[in-house]
Amino acid sequence: MSNRTFTMIKPDAMRNGHAGAILDQIIKAGFRIVALKQTKLSLDKAGEFYAVHKERPFYGELTQFMSSGVIIAAILEKDNAVADFRTLIGATNPAQAEEGTIRKKFATSLGENAVHGSDSDENAKIEGDFFFSGLEQF
């Protein structure tokens, strides 16, 4: 079990002005931000990041959406980081997310669900390294 996870605040949450509130909720839940940047994914970079979903029917829509605006990428640290963050963000579909979770509060749909959260320790490392060099991770 790792003590780090990766997250992105997605273009919908950025456009809707929710970045500050989301970061505040993350910090109040006991996560320490060890790397943070605002950036914009090109369609190619979004495709590279989501390559695991390339054969799925939603891949094109996902990469279009993720390259449609600015995002915030972050590496977070806390004991049991991956599982605790998945609990904090809630179900992928905000209609099924628990009250108080980030997706319940800020997501607008299944496709525009405000935040990404790594689903495993291995993916947290891969995803964090996709956005941040070793010099950027403290």
N, C-alpha and C positions, 0 to 999 in steps of 0.2 A: 504494500500500500504506500502510495506517494503522498507527500504533503503539498503537492502543487497540482493545479488544474489550469485550463485555458478557457477564456471566454471572449466572445465578441459581442458588442452592442451593435445590433444590425441596423441597416439603413432606415427602416421604418421607425424605430425608436429614436434614432438621431433626428430624422425629419420632424418628429412629433415633440422634440424637446425634452425627452425623458432621460438623457444620458446622466445628468447630475443626480436625479432621484435614484436611478438604478445603481450608480456607483455608491451612493450613500447607503442604500440597502445592503449592498455587498459588504461594505466596511462595517456597518452595524451588526452584520451577521458573524463578524469575527475574522473575516478574510483580510490578509495583508496584501497589498498590491506590490508585486516585485518587478513588474514591467508593464508599461502602458504607452500606447501610441494611438494617435488618430491618423487614419490613412484611408485610401480608396482603392479597392481591388479592381483591376482590369478584368474584363471577361475571361481572358486567358488565365490570370492568377486565381480567379474564383473557380474556374474549371479545374485547375491544379489542386486547389485546397479540397474541393469536393469530389475528387476523382473516384473515391470509393463508391459514389452514387451514380457513376457514369451510365450504367445500364438501367437505372430506374427511370420511370416515366416522368418524374418531377425534376430531373437533373437540369434540363434547359431552363425551366422557369426559375429554379433555385439559383443558378449561376447568373441569370439576367438580373434577378432581384438583388443578389449580393454585390453585383457590380454597379448597381443603380445609384449609389450614393456613398457618403462617408460612413465609416465604421470606427469603432474604438476596439482595439485588440488589447487584451491584458492577460498576464499570468498572475494567478492568485495563489496564496499560500495559507494553509491552515491544516491542522490534523484532519485526516480523512477528507481531504479537499474535494476529490471528484464526487463522492457520494453526497457529501454535505451540500455542494454547489448544485447538484442535480435536484436535490430536495428544495433548495432555495428558489430555483428558477421555475419549478413545476413542470407539469406535463407539456409535451410539444404542442398539443392542441389546447389553447387557452380556455376553451369551453370546459375542458376536463381537468384543468389545473386547480389545485387547492387554493382557497382564499388566502390572500396575503403573499402568495408567491409572485415573483417578478412577472411571469407570463400572464397570470390572472390580472395583475394590475395594468400592464403596459402593452401586451400583445393585442393585435387586432384580428388575427386569423391564424389558421394552421400554417399558412405560407409566410405570413409576416408576424413572427412570434417573438420579436424584440431582442432576444439574446440566443447565443450559441453557448453550449457548455459541453466540454469533453465527456465522452461516455466511458472512458477507461484511463488508467494511469499511463498506459502505452500511448494512447492517442493524445493525451494531455501533453506529453513530451514532444511528440511529432508536431502537433499543432502549434505549440509554443515556439518551437524551433523554426517553424515556417515563417513566423512573423518577427522573431527576435534573435539577434546574434548572441553569442555567449557574453559579449561585452555589455549587452543591454539587460541581462538578467541578473538581478542582485539577490 
